Amino acid sequence: MKNRQEFHTEKGVHTFKHEETSLNYGGGVRLQMRNGIYSDLRFDVQEQYDIRQFSWTLGYRFNELL
């Protein structure tokens, strides 16, 4: 992971630069039934900011009409 800050002064101009890289990972599962109803469970983690997110989605997939 990278976390870097720089501050420069040149000819009376102040410049602040901040760069960071964070590891972000997650996983999930999906249940899909024949009648078009589906459910998603997902868990995501972002290490640098210690953020954990859990989500649950319930939906309906409309069939294409031919």
Backbone as JSON Lines, residues from 0, in Angstrom:
{"i":0,"aa":"M","n":[0.83,-1.18,0.0],"ca":[0.0,0.0,0.0],"c":[0.88,1.24,0.0]}
{"i":1,"aa":"K","n":[0.38,2.24,-0.67],"ca":[1.14,3.48,-0.8],"c":[0.36,4.62,-0.18]}
{"i":2,"aa":"N","n":[1.05,5.44,0.6],"ca":[0.44,6.63,1.17],"c":[1.54,7.68,1.24]}
{"i":3,"aa":"R","n":[1.43,8.72,0.4],"ca":[2.5,9.7,0.31],"c":[1.9,11.1,0.23]}
{"i":4,"aa":"Q","n":[2.53,12.03,0.95],"ca":[2.13,13.43,0.91],"c":[3.35,14.28,0.6]}
{"i":5,"aa":"E","n":[3.16,15.28,-0.25],"ca":[4.25,16.18,-0.6],"c":[3.74,17.62,-0.53]}
{"i":6,"aa":"F","n":[4.61,18.52,-0.08],"ca":[4.28,19.94,-0.03],"c":[5.45,20.71,-0.63]}
{"i":7,"aa":"H","n":[5.2,21.49,-1.67],"ca":[6.25,22.24,-2.35],"c":[5.9,23.73,-2.37]}
{"i":8,"aa":"T","n":[6.93,24.55,-2.25],"ca":[6.77,26.0,-2.42],"c":[7.78,26.44,-3.48]}
{"i":9,"aa":"E","n":[7.28,27.04,-4.54],"ca":[8.14,27.51,-5.61],"c":[7.61,28.83,-6.14]}
{"i":10,"aa":"K","n":[8.4,29.87,-6.08],"ca":[8.04,31.21,-6.57],"c":[6.75,31.71,-5.93]}
{"i":11,"aa":"G","n":[6.59,31.45,-4.65],"ca":[5.41,31.93,-3.93],"c":[4.16,31.11,-4.14]}
{"i":12,"aa":"V","n":[4.26,29.99,-4.87],"ca":[3.1,29.12,-5.11],"c":[3.25,27.87,-4.25]}
{"i":13,"aa":"H","n":[2.24,27.59,-3.45],"ca":[2.25,26.42,-2.58],"c":[1.47,25.29,-3.25]}
{"i":14,"aa":"T","n":[2.07,24.11,-3.3],"ca":[1.43,22.95,-3.92],"c":[1.41,21.81,-2.91]}
{"i":15,"aa":"F","n":[0.25,21.21,-2.74],"ca":[0.1,20.05,-1.85],"c":[-0.36,18.87,-2.7]}
{"i":16,"aa":"K","n":[0.34,17.75,-2.59],"ca":[0.02,16.56,-3.37],"c":[-0.14,15.39,-2.41]}
{"i":17,"aa":"H","n":[-1.23,14.65,-2.57],"ca":[-1.52,13.51,-1.71],"c":[-1.87,12.32,-2.58]}
{"i":18,"aa":"E","n":[-1.15,11.22,-2.43],"ca":[-1.42,9.99,-3.18],"c":[-1.58,8.84,-2.2]}
{"i":19,"aa":"E","n":[-2.53,7.98,-2.47],"ca":[-2.67,6.79,-1.64],"c":[-3.32,5.67,-2.45]}
{"i":20,"aa":"T","n":[-2.96,4.47,-2.09],"ca":[-3.52,3.28,-2.7],"c":[-4.01,2.38,-1.57]}
{"i":21,"aa":"S","n":[-5.18,1.81,-1.75],"ca":[-5.77,0.98,-0.71],"c":[-6.22,-0.34,-1.3]}
{"i":22,"aa":"L","n":[-6.11,-1.4,-0.52],"ca":[-6.57,-2.71,-0.92],"c":[-8.07,-2.81,-0.69]}
{"i":23,"aa":"N","n":[-8.8,-3.22,-1.71],"ca":[-10.25,-3.33,-1.63],"c":[-10.62,-4.73,-2.12]}
{"i":24,"aa":"Y","n":[-11.3,-5.51,-1.29],"ca":[-11.69,-6.86,-1.69],"c":[-13.07,-7.18,-1.15]}
{"i":25,"aa":"G","n":[-13.66,-8.22,-1.69],"ca":[-15.0,-8.6,-1.26],"c":[-15.42,-9.89,-1.91]}
{"i":26,"aa":"G","n":[-16.63,-10.3,-1.59],"ca":[-17.17,-11.52,-2.16],"c":[-18.67,-11.54,-2.0]}
{"i":27,"aa":"G","n":[-19.29,-12.44,-2.72],"ca":[-20.74,-12.5,-2.61],"c":[-21.3,-13.77,-3.22]}
{"i":28,"aa":"V","n":[-22.57,-13.98,-2.99],"ca":[-23.29,-15.12,-3.55],"c":[-24.61,-14.64,-4.13]}
{"i":29,"aa":"R","n":[-25.12,-15.39,-5.11],"ca":[-26.41,-15.06,-5.72],"c":[-27.28,-16.31,-5.77]}
{"i":30,"aa":"L","n":[-28.54,-16.13,-5.41],"ca":[-29.55,-17.18,-5.51],"c":[-30.55,-16.72,-6.56]}
{"i":31,"aa":"Q","n":[-30.73,-17.54,-7.6],"ca":[-31.66,-17.17,-8.67],"c":[-32.66,-18.3,-8.87]}
{"i":32,"aa":"M","n":[-33.94,-17.95,-8.82],"ca":[-34.99,-18.94,-8.97],"c":[-35.57,-18.91,-10.38]}
{"i":33,"aa":"R","n":[-36.25,-19.96,-10.76],"ca":[-36.78,-20.07,-12.12],"c":[-37.87,-19.05,-12.43]}
{"i":34,"aa":"N","n":[-38.54,-18.53,-11.44],"ca":[-39.62,-17.57,-11.68],"c":[-39.09,-16.14,-11.86]}
{"i":35,"aa":"G","n":[-37.77,-15.94,-11.88],"ca":[-37.17,-14.63,-12.13],"c":[-36.74,-13.87,-10.9]}
{"i":36,"aa":"I","n":[-37.07,-14.36,-9.72],"ca":[-36.67,-13.68,-8.48],"c":[-35.23,-14.08,-8.15]}
{"i":37,"aa":"Y","n":[-34.44,-13.08,-7.75],"ca":[-33.06,-13.36,-7.34],"c":[-32.71,-12.59,-6.07]}
{"i":38,"aa":"S","n":[-31.68,-13.07,-5.4],"ca":[-31.2,-12.43,-4.18],"c":[-29.68,-12.46,-4.19]}
{"i":39,"aa":"D","n":[-29.07,-11.32,-3.86],"ca":[-27.61,-11.19,-3.78],"c":[-27.2,-10.84,-2.36]}
{"i":40,"aa":"L","n":[-26.17,-11.5,-1.87],"ca":[-25.51,-11.14,-0.6],"c":[-24.07,-10.78,-0.94]}
{"i":41,"aa":"R","n":[-23.6,-9.65,-0.45],"ca":[-22.24,-9.2,-0.77],"c":[-21.6,-8.56,0.46]}
{"i":42,"aa":"F","n":[-20.28,-8.81,0.6],"ca":[-19.5,-8.24,1.69],"c":[-18.22,-7.64,1.1]}
{"i":43,"aa":"D","n":[-17.94,-6.37,1.35],"ca":[-16.76,-5.68,0.84],"c":[-15.95,-5.09,1.99]}
{"i":44,"aa":"V","n":[-14.63,-5.09,1.82],"ca":[-13.72,-4.54,2.83],"c":[-12.72,-3.62,2.13]}
{"i":45,"aa":"Q","n":[-12.48,-2.44,2.69],"ca":[-11.44,-1.55,2.22],"c":[-10.48,-1.34,3.38]}
{"i":46,"aa":"E","n":[-9.26,-1.85,3.24],"ca":[-8.31,-1.92,4.35],"c":[-7.87,-0.58,4.9]}
{"i":47,"aa":"Q","n":[-7.46,0.35,4.04],"ca":[-6.84,1.58,4.54],"c":[-7.77,2.37,5.46]}
{"i":48,"aa":"Y","n":[-9.04,2.41,5.14],"ca":[-9.97,3.2,5.94],"c":[-10.78,2.35,6.91]}
{"i":49,"aa":"D","n":[-10.49,1.06,6.97],"ca":[-11.18,0.14,7.87],"c":[-12.7,0.21,7.66]}
{"i":50,"aa":"I","n":[-13.1,0.14,6.39],"ca":[-14.52,0.19,6.02],"c":[-14.98,-1.22,5.66]}
{"i":51,"aa":"R","n":[-16.08,-1.63,6.25],"ca":[-16.7,-2.92,5.92],"c":[-18.14,-2.64,5.52]}
{"i":52,"aa":"Q","n":[-18.55,-3.24,4.41],"ca":[-19.89,-2.99,3.9],"c":[-20.57,-4.32,3.59]}
{"i":53,"aa":"F","n":[-21.8,-4.46,4.05],"ca":[-22.6,-5.64,3.79],"c":[-23.85,-5.2,3.04]}
{"i":54,"aa":"S","n":[-24.2,-5.9,1.97],"ca":[-25.41,-5.52,1.24],"c":[-26.21,-6.76,0.87]}
{"i":55,"aa":"W","n":[-27.52,-6.58,0.83],"ca":[-28.45,-7.63,0.43],"c":[-29.41,-7.02,-0.59]}
{"i":56,"aa":"T","n":[-29.57,-7.69,-1.72],"ca":[-30.44,-7.21,-2.79],"c":[-31.46,-8.29,-3.12]}
{"i":57,"aa":"L","n":[-32.69,-7.88,-3.28],"ca":[-33.77,-8.76,-3.71],"c":[-34.35,-8.13,-4.97]}
{"i":58,"aa":"G","n":[-34.44,-8.9,-6.04],"ca":[-34.91,-8.33,-7.3],"c":[-35.69,-9.31,-8.14]}
{"i":59,"aa":"Y","n":[-36.18,-8.79,-9.26],"ca":[-36.93,-9.6,-10.22],"c":[-36.35,-9.34,-11.6]}
{"i":60,"aa":"R","n":[-36.04,-10.4,-12.32],"ca":[-35.52,-10.28,-13.68],"c":[-36.66,-10.52,-14.65]}
{"i":61,"aa":"F","n":[-36.96,-9.49,-15.45],"ca":[-38.02,-9.61,-16.44],"c":[-37.51,-10.43,-17.62]}
{"i":62,"aa":"N","n":[-38.35,-11.33,-18.12],"ca":[-37.98,-12.15,-19.27],"c":[-38.11,-11.32,-20.54]}
{"i":63,"aa":"E","n":[-37.22,-11.58,-21.5],"ca":[-37.3,-10.88,-22.78],"c":[-38.44,-11.46,-23.6]}
{"i":64,"aa":"L","n":[-39.2,-10.59,-24.21],"ca":[-40.29,-11.03,-25.07],"c":[-39.78,-11.12,-26.5]}
{"i":65,"aa":"L","n":[-39.96,-12.27,-27.12],"ca":[-39.5,-12.47,-28.5],"c":[-40.65,-12.46,-29.45]}
